């Protein structure tokens, strides 16, 4: 139950192990907040691998059956029979047992530790980094915050974590990876026109296996400055490829610089430097 990272990843894992998987989520597509086109590709790929998708669906009741299984009833009146039900419907900061109130540390409504831009709490001697602060809940981001904290406190180099152009991935099968702005975010935030370049193709390994999954790539570009604002990819090795693209975005690369880069052939990654439409 759920349409986020954890739900999609576990659906892929269990289906890959041969289990029958029903994925129930509230929206029309899984992975709310990601590029809509990429969300649709992930949904098609899940269905293509045999995951049963139930969009716009909530569970209203769970009952044990006589044979020890679980009958899950949806708000559409459908009954799903399962061995296990996984709820992947969100997380909250794990602060309850820390007794932070006794130290006077302020928490927000979700229980996250409130910090300033340097990760310091309202108590000058207490700092907090990672998911407990509920900023950007990713392991590499927590590592970055810890590094910047160490620079600030121990190296005498006040440093603020930079949350722009942080790459991340959903390890579905095949995976989705993104960096920068989605097309929807770019339209909302841009002050002028944006250009969108896409490429859809059948990976070479799928040609041999006969699998019909397509790789889809997208670049979002500021029309006035030619700066690449975001990159998205669904397909084999997407996280490995987008990690390198993240360096380019961090350096402020333009579409012209992407176009002037020679691709590695034959590879999926070369599509990112040969997109013209």
C-alpha positions in Angstrom: 0.0 0.0 0.0 1.5 3.3 -1.1 2.9 5.0 -4.2 6.3 6.3 -3.1 9.9 5.0 -3.3 9.5 2.2 -0.8 6.2 0.8 -2.2 7.4 0.8 -5.8 10.8 -0.7 -4.9 9.3 -3.5 -2.8 6.7 -4.2 -5.5 9.6 -4.7 -8.0 11.6 -6.9 -5.6 8.7 -9.2 -4.7 7.5 -9.5 -8.2 11.1 -10.3 -9.3 11.1 -13.1 -6.8 7.9 -14.5 -8.4 5.3 -13.3 -5.9 1.9 -12.0 -7.0 1.9 -8.3 -6.2 -1.0 -5.8 -5.9 0.0 -2.2 -5.5 -2.7 0.1 -4.1 -2.1 3.9 -4.1 -4.3 7.0 -3.9 -3.2 8.9 -7.0 -3.7 8.1 -10.7 0.1 7.3 -10.9 2.7 6.3 -8.4 5.7 8.5 -7.4 3.9 11.8 -6.7 6.3 14.7 -7.1 8.3 13.1 -10.0 8.1 14.1 -13.6 4.6 13.0 -14.8 5.9 11.4 -18.0 8.5 9.4 -16.0 5.8 8.3 -13.5 3.7 6.9 -16.4 6.7 5.0 -17.8 7.4 3.5 -14.4 3.7 2.5 -14.1 3.8 0.8 -17.5 6.9 -1.0 -16.6 5.5 -2.3 -13.4 2.4 -3.6 -15.2 4.6 -5.1 -17.9 6.4 -7.1 -15.3 3.2 -8.4 -13.9 2.5 -6.0 -10.9 -1.2 -5.4 -10.5 -1.8 -1.7 -10.1 -4.8 -0.3 -8.3 -4.7 3.5 -8.7 -7.0 5.8 -6.7 -7.5 3.0 -4.2 -7.4 2.8 -0.4 -7.8 -0.2 1.9 -10.8 0.0 4.2 -10.5 -3.3 6.0 -8.0 -6.1 6.7 -9.3 -9.5 7.9 -7.6 -12.8 8.6 -9.1 -15.7 6.6 -9.5 -19.2 7.9 -6.5 -20.5 6.0 -4.2 -17.8 7.6 -4.2 -15.3 4.7 -5.3 -11.7 4.7 -8.3 -10.4 2.9 -7.9 -6.7 2.1 -11.0 -4.8 1.1 -10.6 -1.7 -1.0 -12.8 1.4 -1.0 -14.1 0.2 -4.4 -15.5 -2.9 -2.8 -12.9 -5.2 -4.2 -11.3 -8.0 -2.1 -7.7 -8.8 -2.5 -6.2 -12.0 -0.9 -2.6 -11.8 0.3 0.0 -13.5 2.5 1.5 -10.2 3.6 0.4 -6.5 3.4 3.1 -3.9 3.5 2.2 -0.3 4.4 4.6 2.1 2.8 2.6 5.2 3.4 5.1 7.6 4.8 7.5 8.0 7.7 7.9 10.4 10.6 11.2 11.5 12.3 12.2 9.0 15.1 12.6 11.5 17.9 10.1 10.4 20.5 12.6 8.4 22.7 15.3 11.1 22.6 13.5 13.2 25.3 14.6 16.4 23.4 11.9 18.5 25.2 13.9 18.0 28.4 16.9 19.8 26.8 14.6 22.5 25.4 15.1 21.5 21.7 12.3 22.6 19.5 10.4 20.2 17.3 8.0 20.8 14.5 4.5 19.3 14.2 5.8 16.1 12.7 8.3 15.6 15.4 11.3 16.8 13.3 14.1 18.7 15.0 14.0 22.3 14.0 17.4 23.6 12.7 18.8 26.7 11.0 20.6 26.7 7.6 23.8 25.5 9.3 21.9 22.5 11.1 22.0 24.1 14.5 19.0 23.8 16.8 17.6 26.5 19.1 20.1 25.2 21.7 23.5 26.5 20.6 25.4 23.4 21.7 23.0 20.9 20.0 23.1 20.3 16.2 21.0 17.8 14.1 21.5 16.3 10.6 19.8 13.7 8.5 16.2 12.4 8.4 15.6 13.5 12.0 15.4 17.1 10.6 13.0 16.1 7.8 14.6 18.3 5.2 15.6 16.1 2.3 15.4 12.5 3.5 18.2 10.8 1.6 21.3 9.0 2.9 23.8 10.9 0.8 22.1 14.2 1.8 22.6 13.2 5.5 26.3 12.6 4.8 26.5 16.0 3.1 24.9 17.7 6.1 27.3 15.9 8.5 30.3 17.0 6.4 29.1 20.6 6.4 28.4 20.4 10.2 32.0 19.2 10.7 33.4 22.0 8.5 31.4 24.6 10.4 32.1 23.4 14.0 35.5 21.8 13.8 37.3 23.3 10.8 36.3 26.9 11.3 34.6 27.0 7.8 30.9 27.9 8.2 29.2 25.8 5.5 25.5 25.6 4.6 24.2 22.4 2.9 23.3 23.0 -0.7 20.1 21.2 -1.7 20.1 22.3 -5.4 20.5 19.7 -8.1 20.6 16.7 -5.7 20.3 13.5 -7.7 18.2 10.6 -6.5 16.8 7.4 -7.8 13.9 4.9 -7.3 15.3 1.4 -7.6 12.4 -0.1 -9.4 13.1 -2.6 -12.1 14.2 -0.9 -14.3 15.1 2.1 -12.2 14.2 5.8 -12.4 16.7 8.5 -11.7 16.5 12.3 -11.8 18.4 15.5 -11.0 17.3 19.1 -11.0 13.8 20.2 -12.0 11.0 18.1 -13.5 9.2 19.5 -16.5 6.3 20.4 -14.3 8.6 22.2 -11.7 10.4 24.0 -14.5 7.1 25.3 -16.0 6.1 26.5 -12.5 9.4 28.1 -11.5 10.8 29.4 -14.8 10.6 33.1 -15.6 10.5 32.4 -19.4 10.1 29.6 -21.9 11.6 26.2 -21.4 12.6 23.6 -23.9 12.0 19.9 -23.4 14.1 17.3 -25.2 13.2 13.6 -25.0 14.4 10.3 -26.3 12.6 6.9 -26.2 14.3 3.7 -27.4 14.6 0.0 -26.9 17.9 -0.8 -25.0 20.2 -3.2 -26.9 19.9 -5.8 -24.1 16.1 -5.8 -24.6 16.5 -6.4 -28.3 18.2 -9.8 -27.5 15.8 -10.8 -24.7 12.6 -9.6 -26.5 11.5 -7.5 -23.5 9.4 -4.5 -24.6 10.5 -2.1 -21.9 11.6 1.3 -23.3 14.3 3.5 -21.9 13.1 7.1 -21.7 15.3 10.2 -21.2 14.4 13.8 -20.8 16.3 17.1 -20.5 14.6 20.3 -19.4 16.4 23.5 -20.6 15.9 27.2 -20.0 15.2 28.7 -23.5 16.8 32.0 -22.7 20.1 30.9 -21.0 20.4 27.4 -22.6 21.1 26.1 -19.1 20.1 22.5 -18.4 17.6 22.7 -15.5 16.8 19.0 -15.1 17.4 15.5 -16.4 15.3 12.4 -15.9 15.8 8.8 -17.0 13.9 5.5 -16.7 15.9 2.5 -17.8 18.8 0.1 -17.0 21.7 1.8 -15.2 19.7 5.1 -14.9 21.3 6.0 -11.4 24.8 5.4 -12.7 24.2 7.7 -15.7 22.4 10.4 -13.8 25.1 10.6 -11.2 27.5 11.9 -13.9 24.9 14.2 -15.3 24.4 15.7 -11.8 28.0 16.9 -11.9 27.3 18.7 -15.2 24.2 20.4 -13.7 26.1 21.4 -10.6 28.6 23.1 -12.9 25.8 25.0 -14.7 26.2 23.1 -18.0 24.3 24.3 -21.1 22.5 22.3 -23.7 25.1 23.5 -26.2 27.8 22.0 -24.0 25.9 18.7 -23.8 25.6 18.7 -27.6 29.3 19.4 -28.1 30.2 16.4 -26.0 31.1 13.2 -27.9 29.0 10.2 -26.9 30.2 6.7 -26.1 28.9 4.3 -28.6 27.1 1.9 -28.2 25.7 3.1 -24.9 22.4 4.4 -23.6 24.2 7.4 -22.0 25.1 8.8 -25.5 21.5 9.7 -26.0 21.9 12.5 -23.5 24.4 14.3 -25.7 22.6 13.6 -29.0 19.1 14.8 -28.2 18.0 17.4 -30.8 14.2 17.3 -30.3 
